[in-house]
Amino acid sequence: MTMQSIIAEMAAISRARRQEDMTPEEIAKEKAKRTADQVAWKAGEPEREARHAAEVNEERRQSWLRTPRYDVPGGTGRPHRLLGRLANGFEADGGRVIHVLPSDDAGDYVWGRSACGKRPGGRSQGWVSVERAATCPRCLSKATLTAPSGEP
């Protein structure tokens, strides 16, 4: 049983108890009021969704700006670490070393090779971007920092 279904059930019990003390006219008025409130809520839904999407996009943009950028052979790169197998919920700490991946692979979860040649294993969930500076010595020898964390 989900929390929403429990809350809905409790609200229905509360409404039923209130309706025992109400006249039929008051019950009809209460139902009409609830329906009007629901219509008003639905009418504002596209605006709420658009506002939420704008907030999420701004968060992603700020995260992208906070991430250090590197010059690597063939373009630019961003720091990533390996996720691991994720066989259960506690294995997301698969990689402690932060590598530099070319920016054409720089999504949230990527599969390419890092600047040092490291790649995910057969059961790995791939790379995940991080907002910290790279720590892999081989990647750092092949990449130069162009925009530190926090600079546009």
Sequence and secondary structure as in RCSB ss.txt:
>XXXX:A:sequence
MTMQSIIAEMAAISRARRQEDMTPEEIAKEKAKRTADQVAWKAGEPEREARHAAEVNEERRQSWLRTPRYDVPGG
TGRPHRLLGRLANGFEADGGRVIHVLPSDDAGDYVWGRSACGKRPGGRSQGWVSVERAATCPRCLSKATLTAPSG
EP
>XXXX:A:secstr
  HHHHHHHHHHHHHHHHHHTS HHHHHHHHHHHHHHHHHHHHTHHHHHHHHHHHHHHHHHHHHHHS EEEETTE
EEEEEEE    SSTT      S EEEEGGG SSEE S  TTS    TT   EEE SS    HHHHHH EEEE TT
  
